[in-house]
Amino acid sequence: MLDLMPSLGSWRPAVSGQLCAVATIVGTGGSVPRPMGTSMMVSEKGEILGSLSGGCVEGAVVEAALEAMRDGGPRLESFGYSSEDAFAVGLTCGGELEVHIQPLMAGSPELSVFAEAKRPAALIRRLDAGGGVMVVNDPARFRAMESEELAKLVGDHPATLFAAAAQVEPLLQGGRAGLVRLAAPEGCIDGWVTTERLALPPREEVQPEPITLFVESRLPAARMLVFGANDFGAALLPAGQLLGYNVTLCDARPAFATQSRFSGADQVVTDWPHRYLESEAAAGRIDARTVVCILTHDPKFDFPLLESALRLNLAYVGAMGSRRSHRQRVDALLEAGTPPEALERLHSPIGLNLGAVTPAEVAVSITAEIIAERGAGTKGTTPGFPSLKDSTGPIHPAPQHLTQEDSWT
């Protein structure tokens, strides 16, 4: 439901105080239009804010939300593709959705999140029979083992809290949504099976229902730091903002950085790149979601900046340059003591191998590689388009309309 925050303040039913219910995708299977955490708000009059599937299941979700508001209880609805019944509600793409529907009554903990729409926040909802919800006001620093409220939500058994910490904290600290299932600690004391229980004859037992949590976390926008006030930097700024990044342009040369074409950046900084990166890291304004794009193409800037960047826990570090420049960088960094495993994280030459030539095309190549890198299990590549760092040959393809005879020189 946190994805609705930017629009909720201007949504008339919410402003007028109507009773509402929020429907959230908490499980997916196969091909689905929207990811987990996507929400849709339904008012008591049937008005909607947001979308879950682009139209396939919204009508049925509205009906379920109205029923939930009438009886005051949450519910879990499942939608899939039916080949037997052409008129059944489902996803024509063949995927499956699980949708949790929660009426928002006066005093609901979720309402405190709506009231502070611009601040970092997270919700942890228990979806199984136990029910319950808790609000986390500082998800980046949340510690599950120290939270009395989480212990009340899932139980205070150490094994349960330890398992919750292992799964919940990465979601909260990464600003992501996800489903967490915890085994109920039946028959155990502090994680050990009791000798009394082992002495009993075997018997058929009903397995307890697992504890099911749905976690949603909203952090400030992740940062993209673009180093290099040039044509490529100018093209990358709006591309990064389109992906939701807070984009900073940094260049040590005032005459370059202060050009009006860079005014669209969220911040423009005139400073030595490595010095600025280190000061931001020391101030705690860099985290594991931060993306660094080095477009300066100048060793006196690139080398110290890469040394600093590869020491930090960053989501992505990419550097522009030829394959020859890349080899020179790697040799210099190794000689300076940069560990070889740190160099494995360097995307150089930067971008996917799309055959990009113009600044706008290179910006698409870079953002495509960032998307691939942050996607689970992709490791920086997409089918048919490997990263430039993982491929060989020319970075820029020869123009198709030129021949040896019509050379540019």
C-alpha positions as CSV (number, residue, x, y, z in Angstrom):
1,M,0.0,0.0,0.0
2,L,3.0,2.3,0.4
3,D,3.1,2.8,-3.4
4,L,-0.1,4.8,-3.2
5,M,1.3,7.4,-0.8
6,P,2.2,10.0,-3.5
7,S,-1.4,10.1,-4.8
8,L,-3.4,9.6,-1.7
9,G,-3.3,13.2,-0.6
10,S,-5.3,14.3,-3.6
11,W,-7.7,11.4,-3.8
12,R,-11.2,12.7,-3.1
13,P,-12.6,9.8,-1.1
14,A,-9.6,9.8,1.3
15,V,-9.7,13.6,1.7
16,S,-13.5,13.5,2.4
17,G,-13.0,10.8,5.1
18,Q,-14.8,7.9,3.4
19,L,-14.3,4.4,4.6
20,C,-11.7,2.6,2.4
21,A,-10.0,-0.8,2.0
22,V,-6.6,-1.4,0.5
23,A,-6.0,-4.4,-1.7
24,T,-2.3,-5.5,-2.0
25,I,-0.6,-8.1,-4.1
26,V,1.1,-10.4,-1.6
27,G,1.9,-13.4,-3.8
28,T,2.6,-14.0,-7.5
29,G,3.2,-16.9,-9.8
30,G,4.1,-17.1,-13.5
31,S,3.7,-14.0,-15.7
32,V,1.9,-11.2,-13.9
33,P,1.5,-7.5,-14.8
34,R,2.6,-6.0,-11.5
35,P,5.0,-7.1,-8.7
36,M,4.3,-7.9,-5.1
37,G,3.5,-4.8,-3.0
38,T,1.4,-3.2,-5.7
39,S,-1.8,-1.8,-4.1
40,M,-5.2,-0.5,-5.1
41,M,-7.5,1.5,-2.8
42,V,-11.2,1.1,-2.9
43,S,-13.7,3.5,-1.3
44,E,-17.0,2.6,0.3
45,K,-18.7,4.0,-2.9
46,G,-16.6,1.8,-5.2
47,E,-14.1,4.4,-6.4
48,I,-10.6,3.2,-6.9
49,L,-7.1,4.5,-6.8
50,G,-4.3,2.5,-8.4
51,S,-4.4,-0.8,-10.3
52,L,-3.3,-4.4,-9.7
53,S,-3.4,-6.0,-13.2
54,G,-4.4,-3.4,-15.8
55,G,-8.0,-4.5,-15.8
56,C,-8.1,-8.3,-15.5
57,V,-9.1,-8.7,-11.9
58,E,-10.0,-5.2,-10.7
59,G,-13.8,-5.7,-10.8
60,A,-13.6,-8.7,-8.6
61,V,-11.2,-7.0,-6.2
62,V,-13.6,-4.1,-5.9
63,E,-16.5,-6.4,-5.0
64,A,-14.3,-8.3,-2.4
65,A,-13.2,-4.9,-0.9
66,L,-16.8,-3.8,-0.5
67,E,-17.6,-7.0,1.2
68,A,-14.6,-6.6,3.5
69,M,-15.7,-3.1,4.5
70,R,-19.2,-4.4,5.2
71,D,-18.0,-7.2,7.5
72,G,-14.9,-5.4,8.8
73,G,-12.5,-8.3,8.4
74,P,-9.5,-8.8,6.1
75,R,-9.5,-11.5,3.4
76,L,-7.1,-13.2,1.0
77,E,-8.3,-13.7,-2.6
78,S,-6.6,-15.7,-5.3
79,F,-6.8,-15.1,-9.1
80,G,-5.5,-17.2,-11.9
81,Y,-6.2,-18.2,-15.5
82,S,-9.1,-20.6,-16.2
83,S,-9.0,-22.5,-19.5
84,E,-12.4,-24.2,-18.7
85,D,-14.4,-21.0,-18.0
86,A,-13.8,-18.2,-20.5
87,F,-15.9,-15.8,-18.3
88,A,-14.1,-16.6,-15.0
89,V,-12.2,-13.7,-13.4
90,G,-8.5,-14.3,-14.0
91,L,-5.3,-13.2,-15.7
92,T,-5.2,-13.7,-19.4
93,C,-1.4,-13.8,-19.2
94,G,-1.6,-17.1,-17.4
95,G,-0.2,-15.9,-14.1
96,E,-1.5,-16.1,-10.6
97,L,-2.1,-13.4,-8.0
98,E,-2.8,-13.5,-4.3
99,V,-4.4,-10.3,-3.1
100,H,-4.8,-9.3,0.6
101,I,-7.7,-7.0,1.3
102,Q,-7.7,-4.9,4.5
103,P,-10.4,-2.5,5.5
104,L,-9.0,0.7,7.0
105,M,-11.0,1.4,10.1
106,A,-10.6,4.4,12.4
107,G,-7.5,3.8,14.5
108,S,-5.9,1.4,12.0
109,P,-2.1,1.4,12.5
110,E,-1.7,1.9,8.7
111,L,-3.3,5.3,8.9
112,S,-0.3,6.7,10.7
113,V,1.8,5.9,7.6
114,F,-0.6,7.8,5.4
115,A,-0.3,10.8,7.8
116,E,3.5,10.9,7.3
117,A,3.5,10.2,3.5
118,K,7.0,11.7,2.9
119,R,8.9,10.0,5.7
120,P,10.5,6.5,5.5
121,A,8.2,3.9,6.9
122,A,7.4,0.2,6.6
123,L,4.5,-2.1,7.4
124,I,4.7,-5.7,8.6
125,R,1.4,-7.5,8.3
126,R,0.6,-10.9,9.5
127,L,-1.6,-12.7,6.9
128,D,-2.3,-16.0,8.7
129,A,-4.9,-16.6,11.3
130,G,-2.9,-14.8,13.9
131,G,-3.5,-11.5,12.2
132,G,-2.0,-8.1,13.2
133,V,0.1,-5.3,11.8
134,M,3.0,-3.2,13.0
135,V,4.4,0.1,11.7
136,V,8.2,0.6,11.4
137,N,9.1,4.2,11.4
138,D,12.8,3.8,10.7
139,P,13.2,0.7,8.4
140,A,16.8,1.3,7.6
141,R,17.8,0.8,11.3
142,F,15.2,-1.7,12.4
143,R,16.6,-4.6,14.4
144,A,14.2,-7.6,14.7
145,M,15.8,-9.2,17.7
146,E,15.4,-5.9,19.7
147,S,11.8,-5.2,18.7
148,E,9.1,-5.9,21.4
149,E,6.4,-5.1,18.9
150,L,7.6,-7.8,16.4
151,A,7.8,-10.3,19.3
152,K,4.1,-9.6,20.0
153,L,3.3,-10.0,16.3
154,V,5.1,-13.4,15.7
155,G,5.7,-14.7,19.3
156,D,8.8,-14.3,21.4
157,H,10.4,-17.7,20.7
158,P,14.1,-17.1,19.9
159,A,14.1,-19.4,16.9
160,T,11.1,-17.5,15.4
161,L,12.6,-14.1,16.0
162,F,16.0,-15.2,14.6
163,A,14.3,-16.4,11.4
164,A,12.3,-13.2,11.2
165,A,15.4,-11.1,11.5
166,A,17.1,-13.0,8.7
167,Q,14.2,-12.4,6.3
168,V,12.5,-9.2,7.4
169,E,15.5,-7.0,7.9
170,P,16.9,-7.2,4.3
171,L,13.5,-6.3,2.9
172,L,13.1,-3.3,5.3
173,Q,16.7,-2.0,4.8
174,G,16.4,-2.5,1.0
175,G,13.1,-0.6,0.6
176,R,11.4,-3.7,-0.9
177,A,8.3,-5.7,-0.5
178,G,8.2,-9.4,0.1
179,L,6.4,-12.4,1.7
180,V,8.0,-14.1,4.7
181,R,7.0,-17.5,6.0
182,L,8.2,-18.6,9.5
183,A,7.8,-22.2,10.8
184,A,5.8,-22.3,14.1
185,P,8.2,-23.6,16.8
186,E,6.1,-26.4,18.0
187,G,7.7,-29.1,20.2
188,C,10.9,-27.1,20.7
189,I,12.5,-25.3,23.6
190,D,15.0,-22.8,22.5
191,G,15.4,-24.6,19.2
192,W,16.0,-28.1,20.7
193,V,13.6,-31.0,20.6
194,T,12.7,-32.0,24.1
195,T,13.7,-35.5,25.4
196,E,10.2,-36.0,26.7
197,R,8.9,-35.5,23.2
198,L,11.4,-37.9,21.7
199,A,10.4,-40.6,24.2
200,L,6.7,-40.5,23.1
201,P,5.5,-43.1,20.5
202,P,5.1,-41.8,17.0
203,R,1.7,-40.2,16.3
204,E,0.0,-38.4,13.5
205,E,0.0,-34.7,14.2
206,V,-1.6,-31.8,12.5
207,Q,1.2,-29.5,11.4
208,P,0.7,-25.9,12.7
209,E,0.1,-23.2,10.2
210,P,3.2,-21.3,9.4
211,I,3.5,-17.6,10.4
212,T,3.1,-15.6,7.2
213,L,4.2,-12.0,7.1
214,F,4.0,-9.4,4.3
215,V,6.6,-6.7,4.5
216,E,6.5,-3.4,2.7
217,S,9.2,-0.8,3.1
218,R,9.5,2.8,1.8
219,L,12.9,4.5,2.0
220,P,14.0,7.8,0.5
221,A,14.7,7.5,-3.2
222,A,17.9,5.6,-4.0
223,R,20.7,7.9,-5.2
224,M,22.4,7.9,-8.6
225,L,25.7,9.8,-8.6
226,V,26.8,10.8,-12.1
227,F,30.4,12.0,-12.4
228,G,31.2,13.9,-15.5
229,A,29.5,17.1,-16.8
230,N,29.4,16.1,-20.5
231,D,26.9,15.1,-23.2
232,F,26.6,11.6,-21.7
233,G,26.0,12.9,-18.2
234,A,23.3,15.3,-19.6
235,A,21.5,12.3,-21.2
236,L,21.8,10.1,-18.1
237,L,20.3,12.6,-15.7
238,P,16.6,12.3,-16.9
239,A,17.0,8.6,-17.6
240,G,18.0,8.0,-13.9
241,Q,15.2,10.1,-12.7
242,L,12.8,8.1,-14.8
243,L,13.8,5.0,-12.8
244,G,13.1,6.9,-9.6
245,Y,16.6,7.8,-8.5
246,N,17.6,11.0,-6.8
247,V,20.3,12.1,-9.3
248,T,23.4,14.1,-8.4
249,L,25.8,15.5,-11.0
250,C,29.3,16.1,-9.8
251,D,32.3,17.5,-11.7
252,A,35.4,19.3,-10.4
253,R,35.3,21.9,-13.2
254,P,32.9,24.8,-12.4
255,A,32.7,25.9,-16.1
256,F,31.4,22.5,-17.0
257,A,29.1,21.7,-14.0
258,T,27.3,25.0,-14.0
259,Q,25.9,24.7,-17.6
260,S,22.1,25.2,-17.7
261,R,21.6,21.8,-19.4
262,F,22.4,20.1,-16.0
263,S,19.9,22.1,-14.0
264,G,17.4,19.3,-14.1
265,A,19.6,17.2,-11.7
266,D,18.4,17.0,-8.2
267,Q,21.8,18.3,-7.0
268,V,24.7,19.7,-9.0
269,V,28.0,19.6,-7.1
270,T,31.4,21.2,-8.0
271,D,34.1,19.1,-6.3
272,W,36.7,16.5,-6.9
273,P,34.7,13.3,-7.5
274,H,36.5,11.0,-5.0
275,R,36.4,13.7,-2.3
276,Y,32.7,14.2,-2.8
277,L,31.9,10.5,-2.7
278,E,34.0,10.0,0.4
279,S,32.3,12.9,2.2
280,E,28.8,11.6,1.3
281,A,29.7,8.1,2.6
282,A,31.1,9.6,5.8
283,A,27.9,11.6,6.3
284,G,25.8,8.4,5.9
285,R,24.1,9.6,2.7
286,I,25.3,6.6,0.7
287,D,23.8,3.1,1.1
288,A,23.7,-0.3,-0.6
289,R,21.1,1.0,-3.1
290,T,23.4,3.8,-4.4
291,V,24.4,3.7,-8.1
292,V,27.7,5.4,-9.3
293,C,28.2,6.2,-13.0
294,I,31.7,7.5,-13.8
295,L,31.6,9.3,-17.2
296,T,34.6,11.6,-16.7
297,H,36.8,9.5,-19.0
298,D,39.9,11.2,-17.4
299,P,42.4,9.1,-15.4
300,K,43.1,11.9,-12.9
301,F,39.4,11.8,-11.9
302,D,38.6,8.2,-12.7
303,F,41.4,6.4,-10.8
304,P,41.0,7.9,-7.3
305,L,37.2,7.8,-7.7
306,L,37.2,4.1,-8.6
307,E,39.5,3.4,-5.6
308,S,37.0,5.0,-3.3
309,A,33.8,3.6,-4.9
310,L,35.1,0.0,-4.9
311,R,35.7,0.2,-1.1
312,L,32.0,1.0,-0.5
313,N,29.0,-1.3,-0.5
314,L,27.2,0.1,-3.6
315,A,24.5,-1.4,-5.8
316,Y,26.4,-0.5,-9.0
317,V,29.7,1.0,-10.1
318,G,30.2,1.7,-13.8
319,A,32.9,3.5,-15.7
320,M,32.9,4.8,-19.3
321,G,35.9,4.2,-21.5
322,S,37.4,1.9,-24.2
323,R,38.5,-1.6,-23.5
324,R,42.1,-0.3,-23.6
325,S,41.2,2.3,-20.9
326,H,39.6,-0.5,-18.9
327,R,42.7,-2.7,-19.0
328,Q,44.8,0.3,-17.9
329,R,42.4,1.0,-15.0
330,V,42.4,-2.6,-13.8
331,D,46.2,-2.8,-13.9
332,A,46.6,0.5,-12.0
333,L,43.9,-0.5,-9.4
334,L,45.5,-3.9,-8.8
335,E,48.9,-2.2,-8.4
336,A,47.4,0.2,-5.8
337,G,46.1,-2.7,-3.8
338,T,42.5,-3.0,-4.9
339,P,41.4,-6.6,-4.3
340,P,40.6,-8.6,-7.4
341,E,37.1,-9.5,-6.0
342,A,36.3,-5.8,-5.8
343,L,37.1,-5.4,-9.4
344,E,34.5,-8.1,-10.3
345,R,31.9,-5.5,-9.2
346,L,33.2,-2.9,-11.7
347,H,31.1,-2.5,-14.8
348,S,33.6,-1.3,-17.3
349,P,33.1,-0.5,-20.1
350,I,29.8,0.7,-18.7
351,G,26.4,-0.4,-20.1
352,L,24.8,-3.4,-21.9
353,N,26.1,-4.3,-25.3
354,L,23.2,-2.7,-27.2
355,G,25.3,-1.1,-29.9
356,A,24.7,2.3,-28.4
357,V,26.4,5.3,-30.0
358,T,24.7,8.6,-29.2
359,P,24.5,10.0,-25.7
360,A,20.8,9.1,-25.4
361,E,21.5,5.5,-26.6
362,V,24.3,5.2,-24.1
363,A,22.0,6.4,-21.3
364,V,19.6,3.6,-22.3
365,S,22.4,1.1,-22.3
366,I,23.6,2.2,-18.8
367,T,20.1,2.2,-17.2
368,A,19.3,-1.2,-18.8
369,E,22.4,-2.6,-17.1
370,I,21.5,-1.1,-13.8
371,I,18.0,-2.6,-14.1
372,A,19.5,-6.0,-15.0
373,E,22.0,-5.8,-12.1
374,R,19.4,-5.0,-9.5
375,G,17.1,-7.8,-10.7
376,A,17.3,-11.0,-8.7
377,G,19.6,-13.5,-10.3
378,T,20.4,-11.6,-13.5
379,K,24.0,-10.7,-12.5
380,G,24.2,-7.8,-14.9
381,T,23.1,-9.5,-18.1
382,T,19.9,-10.0,-20.1
383,P,19.3,-12.7,-22.7
384,G,20.9,-11.6,-26.0
385,F,22.5,-8.5,-24.5
386,P,25.5,-9.2,-22.3
387,S,27.2,-6.4,-20.3
388,L,30.0,-4.8,-22.2
389,K,32.3,-5.9,-19.4
390,D,31.4,-9.5,-20.2
391,S,31.7,-9.3,-24.0
392,T,34.5,-8.6,-26.5
393,G,35.0,-6.7,-29.7
394,P,34.2,-3.0,-30.6
395,I,32.0,-1.1,-28.2
396,H,30.4,1.0,-30.9
397,P,29.4,-0.8,-34.1
398,A,30.5,0.6,-37.5
399,P,27.8,2.6,-39.1
400,Q,25.9,0.4,-41.6
401,H,25.7,3.0,-44.3
402,L,29.5,3.6,-44.5
403,T,31.9,1.6,-46.6
404,Q,35.7,1.7,-46.7
405,E,35.6,4.1,-49.6
406,D,33.3,6.7,-47.8
407,S,35.4,7.0,-44.7
408,W,34.8,10.0,-42.5
409,T,38.5,11.1,-42.8
